[in-house]
Structures are given as C-alpha cells and as structure tokens.
Amino acid sequence: MLLRAKKILSLMPYIMRHRMGLVFYSYKWPYINGVNIETPLEKDGLRMIVNTKDLIGWEIFFFGAYEPHTNTVLKKYVRPGDVVIEGGSHIGTETLILSRLVGDTGHVYGFEPTTTSFHSLNENIKLNGLTNISTYELALGEKNGAVGFCLLPPWHCNPGRNGKVVRSDEIIKTTVNQTTIDTFVQENNLTKVNFLKMDIQGGEMDLLDGAHETLSRFHPIIFTEASPKYNDLPKLYEKLKSYGYAIYRIKGDKKTVVNSVSDIKNGGDWLAKVE
C-alpha cells in the first residue's frame, strides 16, 4: 500500500501531492501505527529510516524531504570545512545534509536530548557511513545540568515538537541533561564555529544565553525557527542584535531584512549574520 501510494503521488503535479498524500495514507489516521522503512533523503544519495506515523517521516517517505526550504538555506550558507553546531537534531533530517555540505574537512556536532530520537539519529548516521558527525544526548541551553523537558505522548504524530516549551495538555514532564555551547566549545577545544542551527521549540533564548563567548568570538551564521508560539520574538531579535547580527526573514528563495522590532510580524525562519 505504501509503495503504491508513493508511486501514484510521484506522478501528480507538485501542488497536489501533499493534499492527496493525506487521502492515500495519512499520519493522522488513529488506526495506523506506522512502519519503520528505509527511504531516500533528498536526491543526494542519502537514506533514512523513518516511521510513517511520524509527520517528519511521512514527509520524507512520500516527498523526499522535510521542510525543503530549510535544506535550501543550508546548501546556500554551509561550506566545505565548516564547523556546525545543530541544536535539535531529532532523527537527522538536516544533520545528514549538513554532513555532506561540510565534507571531510568539516564537522557537525548534533545535539538531541530525547532518547528515542537520539537512537534514530545515530542509526541514520550509521546507515550512511558518515564519520564527520559527533552526536550528544544533550539539550543546549543557559546552564549545565538537568533541566525540565516536555515529551508528547508516544502516539502523537510529531515528536519533533518535544522541547522545554510545549503547548499541549497531553505532555509528559521529564528531565534531560543539558550543556551550554560555551562549555562544549571550551571542553572540546573548538577553534571555530561557522554555523549554528537551532530548531528547539522555545529553547532558543536559553541556547543563546549559554553561548555568549562563542557568539562574541566566532560570529557563526545562525539559522533559527522564530515562532511566536514558543518565543518572545522581540527579545529574540534584540538578543541577536546585541551580538552585532543583521537579521533576515527567510521565505522560500526570498531574504528580507528585519530592520526593527516593529518589522518582526509573525516570525518564520530567521537567518542572522554579522556583516
């Protein structure tokens, strides 16, 4: 059924595929458990093991990528030899792509505090034989040690939304271990950090608070989700500006400068650069 549905969708015009995918096989159906299946990621020769009950896995299985606009940004700004820190690696959707982009002379440091996702992340790295990724079952934040964390229930269709701030009545409260970027950089003697990606569901301000020395010293390009659901966007904006960053809203192929707090609007994806 899955492969047949995938084949039919591949023959449809792009604009129809997502809507019809939910008709043929929806991750929202309560009576399916989903299956773990190996599938191509993008068209770069990468592969992933995904679960078809998971929104992210469903997108990758049927359409080859999750949030392709994010992958476009990564391919534009990450270069061979770069050192990348990724906060919220989840199952490796972007981690694998980052590995290809930095090449043999670069390195990706991926952080994922959720045990099940961390296991899947490492399985997907192993599946592709990638050796330029180091992974850590840790959150990135403002201090070192155990911190509160929220998990969505096992049946939920998007475990990628796990985080410190979860807007749901069905969360499971737990604790995870956390480090600051400054501590990590110092302990691992990193001499550069070129790119920082964070998609951590409201933990972005905490991460920046724990990265003062790293941001001041290396000025990495920052790519972040800026969601009003999880963040105080004016505070996030001012924090980035305090380090000398110019901030851009990214939508598709368009990059629009965010000149002031009043220009923030509804958030979206932000790219921050020191220019």
C-alpha positions in Angstrom: 0.0 0.0 0.0 2.7 2.5 1.0 4.8 1.9 -2.1 1.8 2.0 -4.4 0.6 5.3 -2.8 4.1 6.8 -3.2 4.3 5.8 -6.9 0.9 7.4 -7.6 1.8 10.6 -5.8 5.1 10.9 -7.8 3.0 11.1 -11.0 1.0 14.0 -9.7 1.7 17.7 -10.1 3.7 19.1 -7.2 0.9 21.3 -5.9 -1.4 18.3 -5.5 0.9 15.8 -3.9 0.7 16.8 -0.2 -3.1 17.1 -0.1 -3.6 13.8 -2.0 -1.0 12.1 0.2 -3.2 12.6 3.2 -6.0 10.9 1.2 -3.9 7.9 0.3 -2.1 7.4 3.7 -2.3 10.0 6.5 -0.1 10.1 9.5 -3.2 11.5 11.3 -5.2 8.3 11.0 -5.7 6.9 14.5 -6.0 3.3 13.5 -2.4 3.1 11.9 0.7 2.5 13.9 3.1 3.4 11.1 6.0 1.3 9.9 9.8 1.9 10.0 11.0 2.0 6.5 14.3 2.9 4.7 13.8 5.7 2.1 15.9 8.2 0.1 16.5 11.7 1.6 16.6 14.5 -1.0 18.4 13.4 -4.1 21.9 13.3 -2.7 22.3 9.6 -2.3 21.4 9.8 1.4 19.0 7.4 3.0 17.0 7.4 6.3 15.0 5.0 8.3 11.7 6.8 9.1 8.4 6.0 10.7 5.3 6.7 8.5 3.2 7.6 11.5 5.6 10.5 12.3 4.8 13.7 10.3 8.5 14.2 9.5 8.9 10.6 8.4 5.8 10.8 6.4 7.1 13.8 4.5 10.4 12.2 3.8 9.0 8.9 2.7 6.4 10.4 0.3 8.2 13.6 -0.9 11.9 13.0 -0.2 12.5 15.8 2.3 11.1 17.6 5.4 11.0 21.4 5.1 12.9 21.6 1.8 13.1 25.3 2.2 15.4 24.7 5.2 17.6 22.4 3.1 17.9 25.2 0.5 19.2 27.6 3.1 21.7 25.1 4.4 23.0 24.4 1.0 23.4 28.1 0.4 25.3 29.1 3.5 27.2 26.0 4.8 30.5 25.4 3.1 33.1 22.6 3.0 35.3 22.8 6.0 32.7 24.4 8.2 32.2 23.5 11.8 28.4 23.3 12.5 26.5 23.1 15.8 23.0 21.8 15.5 20.6 22.2 18.4 17.7 19.8 18.0 19.0 17.1 15.5 15.9 14.9 16.0 16.3 11.9 13.7 18.9 13.5 11.5 16.8 15.1 8.8 19.1 18.0 8.4 22.1 16.5 10.2 22.9 14.2 7.3 22.6 17.0 4.8 24.9 19.2 6.9 27.4 16.3 6.9 27.5 16.3 3.1 27.9 20.0 3.0 30.9 20.4 5.4 32.7 17.4 3.7 35.7 15.6 5.0 37.4 18.8 6.3 34.4 20.0 8.3 32.4 18.6 11.2 28.9 18.6 12.5 28.1 18.5 16.2 24.5 17.3 16.7 22.6 17.6 20.0 19.4 15.7 20.7 18.1 15.2 24.3 15.2 12.8 23.5 16.4 9.2 23.8 14.2 7.7 21.1 15.1 10.4 18.6 18.8 10.2 19.6 18.8 6.5 18.8 17.2 7.1 15.4 19.7 9.9 14.7 22.6 7.5 15.3 21.0 4.8 13.2 20.6 7.1 10.3 24.2 8.3 10.6 25.4 4.7 10.7 23.2 3.8 7.7 25.0 6.4 5.6 28.5 5.6 6.9 29.1 9.2 7.9 32.2 9.9 10.0 32.2 13.7 10.3 29.3 13.9 12.8 29.5 13.7 16.6 26.2 13.3 18.5 25.3 14.1 22.1 22.2 13.2 24.0 22.0 16.6 25.5 20.0 19.8 25.3 21.7 23.1 24.6 20.8 25.9 27.0 21.7 28.5 29.5 23.3 26.3 32.2 24.9 22.8 32.7 22.9 20.1 34.4 19.5 18.5 34.5 16.6 20.7 33.2 12.8 20.2 32.8 11.6 18.9 29.5 8.3 18.1 27.9 7.5 15.0 25.8 4.5 14.5 23.7 2.8 11.1 24.1 4.1 8.1 22.0 1.0 8.1 19.7 1.5 11.8 18.8 2.3 12.3 15.1 5.0 14.9 15.6 7.6 14.1 18.3 9.8 16.7 16.7 7.8 19.2 18.8 9.3 17.9 22.1 11.0 20.6 24.0 11.2 22.8 27.0 8.0 24.6 25.9 5.2 22.5 24.6 1.7 23.9 24.2 -0.4 20.8 24.9 -2.4 19.3 27.7 -1.0 15.8 27.0 2.6 16.4 27.7 4.8 14.0 29.8 7.1 16.0 32.0 10.6 14.7 32.5 14.2 15.9 32.8 17.1 15.8 30.4 20.8 16.7 30.6 21.9 20.0 29.2 25.2 21.8 28.4 26.0 25.3 27.3 27.6 25.9 23.9 30.4 27.9 25.7 31.2 24.9 27.9 31.1 22.5 25.0 33.3 24.7 22.8 35.8 25.1 25.6 35.9 21.4 26.6 36.3 20.3 23.0 38.9 23.0 22.1 37.0 24.1 19.1 38.9 26.8 17.2 36.0 27.9 15.0 32.2 27.6 14.8 30.9 28.7 11.4 27.2 27.9 11.5 24.6 27.4 14.3 21.3 25.8 13.5 18.6 25.7 16.2 15.1 24.4 16.0 14.4 23.7 19.6 10.8 24.7 20.3 11.2 27.7 22.5 14.7 26.9 23.9 16.4 29.4 21.5 16.8 32.2 24.1 18.3 29.7 26.6 20.7 28.4 24.0 21.9 32.0 23.1 22.3 32.8 26.8 24.7 29.9 27.1 26.7 30.9 24.0 27.9 34.4 24.8 31.6 33.7 24.4 31.1 31.6 21.3 29.0 34.2 19.5 31.3 37.0 20.5 34.4 35.1 19.4 33.3 33.3 16.2 30.2 35.1 15.0 28.7 32.0 13.4 25.9 32.4 10.9 22.7 31.5 12.8 19.6 29.8 11.2 16.7 29.5 13.6 13.0 29.0 13.7 11.4 32.1 15.1 7.9 31.0 16.2 5.6 33.3 18.3 4.1 30.1 19.7 7.3 29.4 21.7 9.4 32.6 21.8 9.2 36.2 22.8 10.2 37.4 19.3 11.2 41.0 20.3 13.5 39.5 22.9 15.0 37.0 20.5 15.5 39.8 18.0 17.2 42.1 20.5 19.4 39.3 21.7 20.7 38.6 18.2 21.2 42.3 17.6 23.2 42.7 20.7 25.9 40.5 19.2 26.0 42.6 16.1 23.9 40.4 13.8 21.8 41.6 10.9 18.6 39.6 10.8 16.7 38.4 7.8 13.4 36.7 7.4 13.7 33.7 5.0 10.7 32.6 2.9 11.4 30.3 0.0 14.1 31.9 -2.1 13.4 35.4 -0.6 15.5 37.0 2.1 14.1 40.2 3.7 15.9 42.3 6.2 14.2 42.7 9.6 15.1 46.3 10.4 13.4 46.7 13.8 11.2 45.0 16.4 8.1 46.5 14.6 9.1 44.7 11.5 9.0 41.3 13.1 5.4 40.5 12.1 4.7 36.7 12.6 8.2 35.3 12.8 9.1 32.5 10.5 12.6 31.3 9.7 15.4 33.8 10.5 18.9 34.0 9.2 21.4 36.1 11.3 24.8 37.2 10.0 27.5 39.6 11.2 28.2 41.7 8.2 
